Amino acid sequence: MADARDGRHRLAEALTRVVAREGITGVSVRAVAAEAGVSGGAVQHHFRTRAEMIRFAMEWISDGVEHRLSRVARWGDVEEWTREILLELLPLDEQRQREHAVWLAFVAHAATDPSLADLRNRTNEKLLEMYARIVRARRSLPPTSAVEEPVVTTMDGQVDDVDEDAMLLQALLDGLSLHLTEMQPDEAQRRGPALLDRFLELVVDISTPA
């Protein structure tokens, strides 16, 4: 079982390299086999169809990002660890720039594959929930429950709409990632954190209760 899983992961990694170089249109059993250094029969042993192979690779990237985020310690200074989580999502180096470009190719392809669209939607929902938790943490608000309203009142009587600001945070990360992917890695590493900090200061932290 472990060998089969490793084999599928090896092919998923090869597929992402093909997508990074040629886009989704470049994906075929032959292309992935050549990239992975295996036979076409070995690819078909793990994946019956091209669509199945693409879906697995998209899940593999999503799971990898989720695992990376789970390794960030969530204790100590709240502003520091929440910022570290957000920085993990930004394409600040060559590897993550390639990963983001490949993910965007998968997202675009999702328009033709309902199962990819479902994975895209589930990933976005998970991220939005995480952004809401980050907003709450940075504003010293208690974790929400399923029955709580997302709109709360701060200590100074102001209305604090966590969900709306979480969506703004998600939009910022999505848009900023697009720009950072087009930059040289050293420029992305310099500008990405600074732009994130500015947004957090202007939008997320401005409503922090006194």
N, C-alpha and C positions, 0 to 999 in steps of 0.2 A: 504493500500500500504506500509506504514512504517513497519507494522508487517511482511509482506512478505519479504521485504528487510532485516530486522533484522534477520529473520529466515534463509535466504540464507547466510548471513554473518556468522551466528553462525555455520552453517554447513561447510562453507569454512574454518573457523578457526579449526573446528574439523578435517577436511580433512588434513590440513597442519600438524596437530599433528600426524596423522596416517602416513603421508609421512615421517616426520622427524624420526619416529620410525622404520618404516617397508619399506619405499620406495614406489614408485608408485604401485608396484605389490600388496601392502597391501591394496590398496584402493578398497572398494566395498560398496554397499549400506548398507550392514549389518555392516561393520566395522565402517563406518562414523556415522551410527545411534547409535551404541553402544558408540562411543566416545563422541557424542553430547548428549547422554542420551535421545534419542527420538526413535520413532518407525521407521521401514523401510518405512512404508506408509507415514510418515511425510517427509522423505527424498525425496521420489518419488513425493510427492506433489509439491516440489520446483524444482526438477531436474528429467527430464524424463529418462536420461541415465547417466551412469558413466562418459562418455566423456564430457557431458555437465557440470557435477559437477566439473570435473578437470579443464575445461576451465574457469569456473567462479572463482575458487579458485586462478588460476594463475593471472587472471585479478585483483582479490581482493588484492593480494600481490603487483602487479605492481602499482595499484592505491594508496595503502598505502604508498609506498616509494615516489611516486610523491607528495602526500600530505605532507609528512614529509619534503621533500626538499622545498616545496613552503612556509613553515613556517620560513625558514632561511631568516633573514633580509638581503637585498641586498643594503646596504648603509654603509657609513663609510669607514674604511680602506679596500681597495680592497683585499689585500693579506689575511686579516683576514676572510672576509665573503666568499671568494672563497674557502679558506681552510676549513671552517666550512661545506660548501656544500659537498666537497669531503670526509670529515670525516664522514658525515652522510651516505655515500654510503659504508663505510667499516664496516665489521662485527667485531666491537670492544667490543661487550658484548654478553652474552649468547643468548639473544633474537634475535639479528641480525645475529649471527652465525647460529642459527636454520633457520631463514628466508632465509639466503643465501643458505644453504644446500637444503632446499625445492625448492628454485628457480632453482637450478642446476638440481634437479630431474625433474622438469617440462620441462626445456630446453632439457634435454636428451630425454624425452618422446615426445618432439615436432617433432622428426624425424618420428613418426608414425601418426601424426595428423596435417594436413595442417593449421587448424585454430590456433593451438598452435604455429606453426612455424611463422604464420603471426603476432601473438602477440609478440613473441620473437623478430622478425625483427623490428617491430614498436617501441618496447621498446629500442632496441639497437640504432635505428636511433635517437630517442629523446635524449638518453644519449650522443650520439656523437655530436649532435647539442649543447647540454649544455656544453660539454667539450670544444668545439670550442669557445663558448662565454666566458668561463672561461679563456682560453688562451688569447683571445683578451683583456679581462678586465685586466689581470695581466700584459699585455704588453702595456697597455694604447693605444690600437688601437680602432678605432671607430667600432661600431656594423656593421656587414656585411649586405648587402641586397641581394636579389635574383639575381641581375644582376652583382654583384661584383665578381671579381676573388678571390679565397681563398688565392692566393699568393700575398703578399704585400711587399713593400720595406720600411725598417726601416730608421730612421733618419741618420744612418751612412752608408746607401747604401747597407746594407745586405738584401738578399732575406729572407723573413719570411713566411714560408709555415704553416699557421695556421692549416689547415686541417690535414696535416701529423702529426703535433705535438699533435693535439687533438686525433688522432687515437693512438698515442703512450701513451697518458694519459689514454685513455680507456683501452688499453692493460695492463698498469700498474695496474689500479684499479681492472681489472678482475683477473689478476694473483696474485696480493697481497691479494685479498679477498680469493682466494683458500687457501693460506698459513695461513692466519689469522683464517679461519674457523677451522683449525686443531689444533690451539693453545688453551691453557687455557685462559679464558677471561682476566685475569690480565696481561698475557704476550702479548696478542693481543692489549690491551689498551696501553701498554708500547712501543711495537715495531711498531705498525701500523702508528701512527702519525709521528714518527721519520723517518720511511722509506718513507712516503709520502713527508715529508719536504725535504728529500734528493733528491728525484726525481724532485720535483718542482724547486729546486735550480739548478740542473744539466741540466735539459731539458727545462722546461717551462720558468723560469725566466731569463735564460742565454741570451735570445734574446731580453730582454726588451730594448726598445730604451732609449738612454741617455737623 
